[in-house]
């Protein structure tokens, strides 16, 4: 499948007891002998967690990545990583960023992976996974989960009808951090809170 020597062949290409055990370990999950034909093993490092809401949907993203790896002729194997939930982790996720980086690096080094796809979403998980993959020095692709939205507010539309009257109301997307800081400061200072921001604070 490739002209370059693959790390994974040190596990699955051996014709001895160790090679037999390594292949049997995965065949017990339902994989056939076909996956050990020399194709690259692609690890999918998944930071999905219900404690990290901007990473929760990465379970579905991982399935799509697996389909892509299979169609390209690879052998995808998903594995979990530490997940850093920015809001819930105390005192701060920054304390655990390097720990997650070490987790990602050592999993890549220890397992029979020729390359990795990193699935990330939250502020600290993204640099942590990139740092870990860079230190492990294997080909890596980062797939982020996209921006996180918490709610939608409503504001009066600016469009006016034929007689100069407002004809509609427009939905305004409220971001998880950018827009939330303003109503939070207003709430803590005792200032009047714009009605849509009350919805944001209660989301």
C-alpha angles and dihedrals in degrees: 000000000000137000092220123081111256125219090222092064088070086067106029104025097059118109096209138083093284092052091048091051093047093051093043090052091064097034087063086067091057102268116139131223088264093078090061094060094110099278117143117267110228117199119212108207105203122193093183114145137157087226090061107055095189089058100041095095092056088094088073092041089055091057091053091049090051091054089051093050092048092049091050092054099258133124110239121206119180122210132177127243135191111283122213113210105200097207104036102042113091139241089004139317089233088077090062102040094095091044090057090046090055090047092054094043096049094045090053092047095045100045129066095259125146095185138353141221111211117212112200142150117162129079100262100030092065099057091037092057093044091050092049094049092047091052092048088052100216127129108278139181123198118216112185124200094234130241119328120233122195105187146330127251129202126229133175111274119243095216115103130203130233093285096044095262124135107256105185148018120231128217115236118203112229115210123222096246114004098059097029095064094066098056091040091057090046092050094050093046094051093242120145112275120224107240097244089053090057086061090050093053091049095048 
